[in-house]
Amino acid sequence: MKAKKTYKLTFGVVLRKSIISLSILFPVVVSCTDPFNPSVDTETAELFVVDGFVNATDSTAIVTLSHSRPLTSRGVFIPEKNAQVMIESSEGESFSLQELDLGKYALQNMPVNKTASYTLRVQTASGATYTSEPVTVRSTPPIDSLTYGLSNDNLGLSIRLNTHDDTGNSRYYSWEYSETYEYRSYFNSGFTFENNQPVQRTAEEAVNICYLTVPSTRILLGTSTALAEDVIQGEELTIIPKYSPKISVRYSILIRQRVLSAKEYDYLYQLRQVTERLGTFFDPLPGEVIGNISREGEGSEVILGNFGVAEVYEERFFINKGELPLDLQASPITKGCQLEFTCDIRIPRTTPQPSCAFLEDISDNAMIIEAAYDLMGKPYAYSFARDYCGDCRTQGGITTKPDFW
């Protein structure tokens, strides 16, 4: 495993070498009176999907097998269960993967010989066999640094990456990332609400500070083939909107970088074109995305899949709110969060009290924020709010701080 290095986050403008291509756009006027329904064979729209990768750094192999549904049906994932999944090396070794979840097969502690080539073989429960082309192990350089600053439209935080390979052997890169961030509820609820009675929270029961992890879903690719040197500068990974809770307290991004072969890069580029651009009149219809996996013997089934082996360089970066440009140090916008108040419990219900709610009429989902106390130190009224205003968990996070935090 490559040794990790700690890099200081750099704020500033990063200039990127690029080749600017000019194109002439001709205005086109399109008038449609009827819906446009392209003719797509629903049978060929159902594909066998194979996604396989061996991480040569942590010695893990993961292969996901599934079937895409026809365009006319709902749902996106039909797992291929009970398959036999093998990875074979050019040195004569064979490794069997186990099905951990529906359609997901994995193996840990797989020894990877960086001078060998590897082939994926899949046999489904129905007896169909699929084989990948032999692939070699790709070496991956480290991430040099991460830069961040205002996005081009000044409405968000742009996070960019820099890397290079002195050997010039990388050229094709891909990135995945997951974001973890700390955020707060609009109000700090000091009480739980049980059986229509407020009970003061302990420190362990606090629900005003949460942590949420979100994986990336985009296909992120970069190439230095147009440059004399193997350098990636200022590759934009993501833009976080100004008022996002992601940057309201503390933000962390875990980046995984790996090098691709030219064919794997082309496959992922085509796949990105289909998955991210399809949907408007001018976008291309789904075509054949060619990977490195094919079916043995007879069969007309269309296969969408790729198998790769590479080192993965992983780095985690942190950004605190106080380190952001001043224009981005804004509090998240929380609509509809305002305090309401209970009536004085010392006064009988029959006595009118202005602008208040009786404690016993409050919903169990209400969050009790604070109490008002009499001279004897006993609470006689409370402030409360909607659950999403006083409980950060309603936004999907958990109150347990991550180990790496």
ABEGO torsion letter per residue (X at the ends): XBBBBBBBBBBEBBBBBBBBBBBBBBBBBBBBABBBBBBBBAAAABBBBBBBBBBAAAGBBBBBBBBBBBAABBEABBBBBGBBBBBBBAAGBBBBBBBABBGBBBBBGBBBBAABBBBBBBBBAAGBBBBBBBBBBBBBBBBABBBBEBBAAGABBBBBBBBBBAAGAAGBBBBBBBBBBBBBBABBBABBBBGGBBBBBBAAABAABBBBBBBBABBBBBBAAABABBBBBGBBABBBBAABAAAAABBBBBBBBBBBBAAAAAAAAAAAAAAAABGBAABBBBBBBBBABBBBEBEABBBBBBBBBBBBBBBBBBBBAAABBAAABBBBBBBGBBBBBBBBAABBAABBBBGBBBAAABBAABBBABBBBBAAGBBABBBBBBAAAABAAAAGBBABBBAAX
